[in-house]
Amino acid sequence: MRTITSPHVALFPSAGMGHLIPFLRIAAILASHNSGVAPVAVELNIPNYAVITTSARFFSFLAYLPTLTSEPSTYFNGGSDNVKIPGLTPLPKSSILLPFNDPNDLCTEMAVSNARTISTAKGVLANTFDWLEAETLVSLNSGKVINNLPLAIPIGPLAPCEFDNCQTVKWLDEQPAKSVVVRRCA
């Protein structure tokens, strides 16, 4: 007789500053629901969601990064001081982390790899809210940035919490037990 086990969650913060604490908050929320993520979520037809702890604007850059790296002469060696992302006002190159200015940097390669798999997620839980990043959320959700992105769902801002007494996210509370799988994207 086969034993049925509940799914598990594996959260992997990306190589960058500011990701660890928000991921620990999400982990605490999920732990309070006895939830988890497995790499076989797609095979098991379990909805999986990416968690983005950066701004939606930076996520749009990360989602578009595979396109930028496929045209290195345009982005990496181009004379423009701005990064042009469809549907958004240009992003100043000076606001981009230095590793993302080198197509061969490990951080860039990891981000490109993650961005290529984001379309398998059912949605993207974004640490933002409509009022703060309305233009970006509309562009992400209307397919202007990349046409195969899943829905970006604003769930922020994530409030600081005590891990023993953490308030759960309303959206997560509304989901059926053991029905959500969360994965990470840089």
C-alpha positions as protocol buffer text, in pm:
chain_id: "A"
residue {
  index: 1
  type: MET
  ca { x: 0 y: 0 z: 0 }
}
residue {
  index: 2
  type: ARG
  ca { x: 136 y: 341 z: -99 }
}
residue {
  index: 3
  type: THR
  ca { x: 165 y: 608 z: 169 }
}
residue {
  index: 4
  type: ILE
  ca { x: 37 y: 948 z: 63 }
}
residue {
  index: 5
  type: THR
  ca { x: 252 y: 1237 z: 181 }
}
residue {
  index: 6
  type: SER
  ca { x: 171 y: 1603 z: 166 }
}
residue {
  index: 7
  type: PRO
  ca { x: 365 y: 1826 z: -76 }
}
residue {
  index: 8
  type: HIS
  ca { x: 674 y: 2011 z: 49 }
}
residue {
  index: 9
  type: VAL
  ca { x: 801 y: 2362 z: -14 }
}
residue {
  index: 10
  type: ALA
  ca { x: 1156 y: 2448 z: -106 }
}
residue {
  index: 11
  type: LEU
  ca { x: 1233 y: 2820 z: -106 }
}
residue {
  index: 12
  type: PHE
  ca { x: 1561 y: 2936 z: -256 }
}
residue {
  index: 13
  type: PRO
  ca { x: 1633 y: 3308 z: -228 }
}
residue {
  index: 14
  type: SER
  ca { x: 1821 y: 3438 z: -529 }
}
residue {
  index: 15
  type: ALA
  ca { x: 2177 y: 3561 z: -519 }
}
residue {
  index: 16
  type: GLY
  ca { x: 2108 y: 3916 z: -410 }
}
residue {
  index: 17
  type: MET
  ca { x: 2061 y: 4132 z: -107 }
}
residue {
  index: 18
  type: GLY
  ca { x: 1725 y: 4168 z: 61 }
}
residue {
  index: 19
  type: HIS
  ca { x: 1577 y: 3832 z: -35 }
}
residue {
  index: 20
  type: LEU
  ca { x: 1639 y: 3620 z: 274 }
}
residue {
  index: 21
  type: ILE
  ca { x: 1403 y: 3785 z: 526 }
}
residue {
  index: 22
  type: PRO
  ca { x: 1103 y: 3804 z: 287 }
}
residue {
  index: 23
  type: PHE
  ca { x: 1157 y: 3438 z: 196 }
}
residue {
  index: 24
  type: LEU
  ca { x: 1167 y: 3347 z: 565 }
}
residue {
  index: 25
  type: ARG
  ca { x: 836 y: 3533 z: 607 }
}
residue {
  index: 26
  type: ILE
  ca { x: 678 y: 3338 z: 321 }
}
residue {
  index: 27
  type: ALA
  ca { x: 823 y: 3015 z: 465 }
}
residue {
  index: 28
  type: ALA
  ca { x: 668 y: 3094 z: 803 }
}
residue {
  index: 29
  type: ILE
  ca { x: 331 y: 3163 z: 640 }
}
residue {
  index: 30
  type: LEU
  ca { x: 347 y: 2838 z: 445 }
}
residue {
  index: 31
  type: ALA
  ca { x: 462 y: 2642 z: 750 }
}
residue {
  index: 32
  type: SER
  ca { x: 162 y: 2770 z: 942 }
}
residue {
  index: 33
  type: HIS
  ca { x: -53 y: 2612 z: 667 }
}
residue {
  index: 34
  type: ASN
  ca { x: 144 y: 2285 z: 660 }
}
residue {
  index: 35
  type: SER
  ca { x: 220 y: 2352 z: 291 }
}
residue {
  index: 36
  type: GLY
  ca { x: 523 y: 2272 z: 71 }
}
residue {
  index: 37
  type: VAL
  ca { x: 685 y: 2290 z: -284 }
}
residue {
  index: 38
  type: ALA
  ca { x: 827 y: 2000 z: -486 }
}
residue {
  index: 39
  type: PRO
  ca { x: 1003 y: 2020 z: -821 }
}
residue {
  index: 40
  type: VAL
  ca { x: 744 y: 1781 z: -958 }
}
residue {
  index: 41
  type: ALA
  ca { x: 457 y: 2026 z: -905 }
}
residue {
  index: 42
  type: VAL
  ca { x: 391 y: 2060 z: -1277 }
}
residue {
  index: 43
  type: GLU
  ca { x: 394 y: 1682 z: -1327 }
}
residue {
  index: 44
  type: LEU
  ca { x: 150 y: 1640 z: -1041 }
}
residue {
  index: 45
  type: ASN
  ca { x: -69 y: 1922 z: -1174 }
}
residue {
  index: 46
  type: ILE
  ca { x: -28 y: 2114 z: -848 }
}
residue {
  index: 47
  type: PRO
  ca { x: -51 y: 2491 z: -896 }
}
residue {
  index: 48
  type: ASN
  ca { x: 284 y: 2655 z: -828 }
}
residue {
  index: 49
  type: TYR
  ca { x: 353 y: 3021 z: -770 }
}
residue {
  index: 50
  type: ALA
  ca { x: 676 y: 3216 z: -797 }
}
residue {
  index: 51
  type: VAL
  ca { x: 750 y: 3459 z: -512 }
}
residue {
  index: 52
  type: ILE
  ca { x: 912 y: 3786 z: -608 }
}
residue {
  index: 53
  type: THR
  ca { x: 1059 y: 3985 z: -321 }
}
residue {
  index: 54
  type: THR
  ca { x: 1194 y: 4262 z: -545 }
}
residue {
  index: 55
  type: SER
  ca { x: 979 y: 4534 z: -696 }
}
residue {
  index: 56
  type: ALA
  ca { x: 750 y: 4440 z: -983 }
}
residue {
  index: 57
  type: ARG
  ca { x: 955 y: 4680 z: -1195 }
}
residue {
  index: 58
  type: PHE
  ca { x: 1276 y: 4486 z: -1129 }
}
residue {
  index: 59
  type: PHE
  ca { x: 1088 y: 4162 z: -1189 }
}
residue {
  index: 60
  type: SER
  ca { x: 988 y: 4297 z: -1532 }
}
residue {
  index: 61
  type: PHE
  ca { x: 1359 y: 4352 z: -1601 }
}
residue {
  index: 62
  type: LEU
  ca { x: 1439 y: 3996 z: -1487 }
}
residue {
  index: 63
  type: ALA
  ca { x: 1155 y: 3853 z: -1698 }
}
residue {
  index: 64
  type: TYR
  ca { x: 1284 y: 4042 z: -2001 }
}
residue {
  index: 65
  type: LEU
  ca { x: 1651 y: 3956 z: -1934 }
}
residue {
  index: 66
  type: PRO
  ca { x: 1653 y: 3647 z: -2163 }
}
residue {
  index: 67
  type: THR
  ca { x: 1556 y: 3877 z: -2452 }
}
residue {
  index: 68
  type: LEU
  ca { x: 1822 y: 4129 z: -2353 }
}
residue {
  index: 69
  type: THR
  ca { x: 2092 y: 3861 z: -2333 }
}
residue {
  index: 70
  type: SER
  ca { x: 1990 y: 3722 z: -2672 }
}
residue {
  index: 71
  type: GLU
  ca { x: 2081 y: 4063 z: -2818 }
}
residue {
  index: 72
  type: PRO
  ca { x: 2404 y: 4139 z: -2625 }
}
residue {
  index: 73
  type: SER
  ca { x: 2525 y: 4406 z: -2865 }
}
residue {
  index: 74
  type: THR
  ca { x: 2206 y: 4602 z: -2802 }
}
residue {
  index: 75
  type: TYR
  ca { x: 2191 y: 4582 z: -2422 }
}
residue {
  index: 76
  type: PHE
  ca { x: 2542 y: 4511 z: -2297 }
}
residue {
  index: 77
  type: ASN
  ca { x: 2744 y: 4713 z: -2547 }
}
residue {
  index: 78
  type: GLY
  ca { x: 2483 y: 4966 z: -2654 }
}
residue {
  index: 79
  type: GLY
  ca { x: 2532 y: 5336 z: -2600 }
}
residue {
  index: 80
  type: SER
  ca { x: 2199 y: 5393 z: -2426 }
}
residue {
  index: 81
  type: ASP
  ca { x: 2187 y: 5482 z: -2057 }
}
residue {
  index: 82
  type: ASN
  ca { x: 1844 y: 5320 z: -2030 }
}
residue {
  index: 83
  type: VAL
  ca { x: 1704 y: 4969 z: -2060 }
}
residue {
  index: 84
  type: LYS
  ca { x: 1395 y: 4958 z: -2280 }
}
residue {
  index: 85
  type: ILE
  ca { x: 1136 y: 4705 z: -2162 }
}
residue {
  index: 86
  type: PRO
  ca { x: 815 y: 4683 z: -2368 }
}
residue {
  index: 87
  type: GLY
  ca { x: 518 y: 4853 z: -2205 }
}
residue {
  index: 88
  type: LEU
  ca { x: 726 y: 5043 z: -1949 }
}
residue {
  index: 89
  type: THR
  ca { x: 910 y: 5371 z: -1929 }
}
residue {
  index: 90
  type: PRO
  ca { x: 1284 y: 5311 z: -1977 }
}
residue {
  index: 91
  type: LEU
  ca { x: 1476 y: 5186 z: -1674 }
}
residue {
  index: 92
  type: PRO
  ca { x: 1803 y: 5369 z: -1601 }
}
residue {
  index: 93
  type: LYS
  ca { x: 2101 y: 5132 z: -1643 }
}
residue {
  index: 94
  type: SER
  ca { x: 2251 y: 5293 z: -1333 }
}
residue {
  index: 95
  type: SER
  ca { x: 1971 y: 5135 z: -1124 }
}
residue {
  index: 96
  type: ILE
  ca { x: 2059 y: 4782 z: -1243 }
}
residue {
  index: 97
  type: LEU
  ca { x: 2285 y: 4573 z: -1021 }
}
residue {
  index: 98
  type: LEU
  ca { x: 2636 y: 4554 z: -1170 }
}
residue {
  index: 99
  type: PRO
  ca { x: 2635 y: 4175 z: -1229 }
}
residue {
  index: 100
  type: PHE
  ca { x: 2343 y: 4220 z: -1470 }
}
residue {
  index: 101
  type: ASN
  ca { x: 2564 y: 4435 z: -1693 }
}
residue {
  index: 102
  type: ASP
  ca { x: 2773 y: 4129 z: -1782 }
}
residue {
  index: 103
  type: PRO
  ca { x: 2599 y: 3852 z: -1981 }
}
residue {
  index: 104
  type: ASN
  ca { x: 2857 y: 3599 z: -1857 }
}
residue {
  index: 105
  type: ASP
  ca { x: 2821 y: 3677 z: -1487 }
}
residue {
  index: 106
  type: LEU
  ca { x: 2686 y: 3387 z: -1278 }
}
residue {
  index: 107
  type: CYS
  ca { x: 2402 y: 3604 z: -1138 }
}
residue {
  index: 108
  type: THR
  ca { x: 2294 y: 3698 z: -1490 }
}
residue {
  index: 109
  type: GLU
  ca { x: 2310 y: 3337 z: -1608 }
}
residue {
  index: 110
  type: MET
  ca { x: 2103 y: 3219 z: -1306 }
}
residue {
  index: 111
  type: ALA
  ca { x: 1846 y: 3496 z: -1354 }
}
residue {
  index: 112
  type: VAL
  ca { x: 1810 y: 3413 z: -1725 }
}
residue {
  index: 113
  type: SER
  ca { x: 1764 y: 3044 z: -1643 }
}
residue {
  index: 114
  type: ASN
  ca { x: 1499 y: 3126 z: -1381 }
}
residue {
  index: 115
  type: ALA
  ca { x: 1321 y: 3370 z: -1611 }
}
residue {
  index: 116
  type: ARG
  ca { x: 1291 y: 3108 z: -1883 }
}
residue {
  index: 117
  type: THR
  ca { x: 1099 y: 2878 z: -1647 }
}
residue {
  index: 118
  type: ILE
  ca { x: 866 y: 3137 z: -1493 }
}
residue {
  index: 119
  type: SER
  ca { x: 597 y: 3066 z: -1754 }
}
residue {
  index: 120
  type: THR
  ca { x: 534 y: 2726 z: -1587 }
}
residue {
  index: 121
  type: ALA
  ca { x: 406 y: 2899 z: -1274 }
}
residue {
  index: 122
  type: LYS
  ca { x: 34 y: 2960 z: -1225 }
}
residue {
  index: 123
  type: GLY
  ca { x: 110 y: 3305 z: -1090 }
}
residue {
  index: 124
  type: VAL
  ca { x: 372 y: 3536 z: -944 }
}
residue {
  index: 125
  type: LEU
  ca { x: 322 y: 3654 z: -587 }
}
residue {
  index: 126
  type: ALA
  ca { x: 476 y: 4001 z: -590 }
}
residue {
  index: 127
  type: ASN
  ca { x: 582 y: 4199 z: -283 }
}
residue {
  index: 128
  type: THR
  ca { x: 410 y: 4515 z: -405 }
}
residue {
  index: 129
  type: PHE
  ca { x: 65 y: 4673 z: -428 }
}
residue {
  index: 130
  type: ASP
  ca { x: -144 y: 4819 z: -712 }
}
residue {
  index: 131
  type: TRP
  ca { x: -111 y: 5184 z: -614 }
}
residue {
  index: 132
  type: LEU
  ca { x: 269 y: 5172 z: -597 }
}
residue {
  index: 133
  type: GLU
  ca { x: 339 y: 4993 z: -927 }
}
residue {
  index: 134
  type: ALA
  ca { x: 20 y: 5021 z: -1131 }
}
residue {
  index: 135
  type: GLU
  ca { x: 195 y: 5078 z: -1468 }
}
residue {
  index: 136
  type: THR
  ca { x: 426 y: 4783 z: -1418 }
}
residue {
  index: 137
  type: LEU
  ca { x: 156 y: 4542 z: -1300 }
}
residue {
  index: 138
  type: VAL
  ca { x: -67 y: 4634 z: -1595 }
}
residue {
  index: 139
  type: SER
  ca { x: 223 y: 4582 z: -1839 }
}
residue {
  index: 140
  type: LEU
  ca { x: 319 y: 4249 z: -1680 }
}
residue {
  index: 141
  type: ASN
  ca { x: -40 y: 4120 z: -1672 }
}
residue {
  index: 142
  type: SER
  ca { x: -136 y: 4237 z: -2020 }
}
residue {
  index: 143
  type: GLY
  ca { x: 152 y: 4058 z: -2191 }
}
residue {
  index: 144
  type: LYS
  ca { x: 335 y: 4375 z: -2292 }
}
residue {
  index: 145
  type: VAL
  ca { x: 661 y: 4282 z: -2115 }
}
residue {
  index: 146
  type: ILE
  ca { x: 660 y: 3913 z: -2214 }
}
residue {
  index: 147
  type: ASN
  ca { x: 352 y: 3749 z: -2364 }
}
residue {
  index: 148
  type: ASN
  ca { x: 370 y: 3418 z: -2174 }
}
residue {
  index: 149
  type: LEU
  ca { x: 413 y: 3544 z: -1818 }
}
residue {
  index: 150
  type: PRO
  ca { x: 171 y: 3419 z: -1554 }
}
residue {
  index: 151
  type: LEU
  ca { x: -47 y: 3666 z: -1366 }
}
residue {
  index: 152
  type: ALA
  ca { x: 146 y: 3891 z: -1125 }
}
residue {
  index: 153
  type: ILE
  ca { x: -55 y: 3902 z: -801 }
}
residue {
  index: 154
  type: PRO
  ca { x: 35 y: 4189 z: -567 }
}
residue {
  index: 155
  type: ILE
  ca { x: 44 y: 4060 z: -207 }
}
residue {
  index: 156
  type: GLY
  ca { x: 255 y: 4331 z: -44 }
}
residue {
  index: 157
  type: PRO
  ca { x: 395 y: 4499 z: 114 }
}
residue {
  index: 158
  type: LEU
  ca { x: 499 y: 4206 z: 329 }
}
residue {
  index: 159
  type: ALA
  ca { x: 489 y: 4335 z: 684 }
}
residue {
  index: 160
  type: PRO
  ca { x: 761 y: 4249 z: 934 }
}
residue {
  index: 161
  type: CYS
  ca { x: 650 y: 3963 z: 1153 }
}
residue {
  index: 162
  type: GLU
  ca { x: 754 y: 3751 z: 1445 }
}
residue {
  index: 163
  type: PHE
  ca { x: 795 y: 3397 z: 1318 }
}
residue {
  index: 164
  type: ASP
  ca { x: 607 y: 3258 z: 1618 }
}
residue {
  index: 165
  type: ASN
  ca { x: 316 y: 3496 z: 1564 }
}
residue {
  index: 166
  type: CYS
  ca { x: 318 y: 3576 z: 1191 }
}
residue {
  index: 167
  type: GLN
  ca { x: -1 y: 3704 z: 1027 }
}
residue {
  index: 168
  type: THR
  ca { x: -86 y: 3509 z: 712 }
}
residue {
  index: 169
  type: VAL
  ca { x: -150 y: 3655 z: 371 }
}
residue {
  index: 170
  type: LYS
  ca { x: -523 y: 3681 z: 304 }
}
residue {
  index: 171
  type: TRP
  ca { x: -489 y: 3541 z: -47 }
}
residue {
  index: 172
  type: LEU
  ca { x: -310 y: 3230 z: 82 }
}
residue {
  index: 173
  type: ASP
  ca { x: -573 y: 3184 z: 353 }
}
residue {
  index: 174
  type: GLU
  ca { x: -842 y: 3170 z: 87 }
}
residue {
  index: 175
  type: GLN
  ca { x: -680 y: 2878 z: -99 }
}
residue {
  index: 176
  type: PRO
  ca { x: -783 y: 2516 z: -30 }
}
residue {
  index: 177
  type: ALA
  ca { x: -556 y: 2325 z: 207 }
}
residue {
  index: 178
  type: LYS
  ca { x: -250 y: 2170 z: 39 }
}
residue {
  index: 179
  type: SER
  ca { x: -338 y: 2330 z: -296 }
}
residue {
  index: 180
  type: VAL
  ca { x: -57 y: 2585 z: -334 }
}
residue {
  index: 181
  type: VAL
  ca { x: 301 y: 2527 z: -436 }
}
residue {
  index: 182
  type: VAL
  ca { x: 544 y: 2817 z: -424 }
}
residue {
  index: 183
  type: ARG
  ca { x: 874 y: 2837 z: -605 }
}
residue {
  index: 184
  type: ARG
  ca { x: 1130 y: 3107 z: -636 }
}
residue {
  index: 185
  type: CYS
  ca { x: 1253 y: 3327 z: -912 }
}
residue {
  index: 186
  type: ALA
  ca { x: 1546 y: 3564 z: -890 }
}
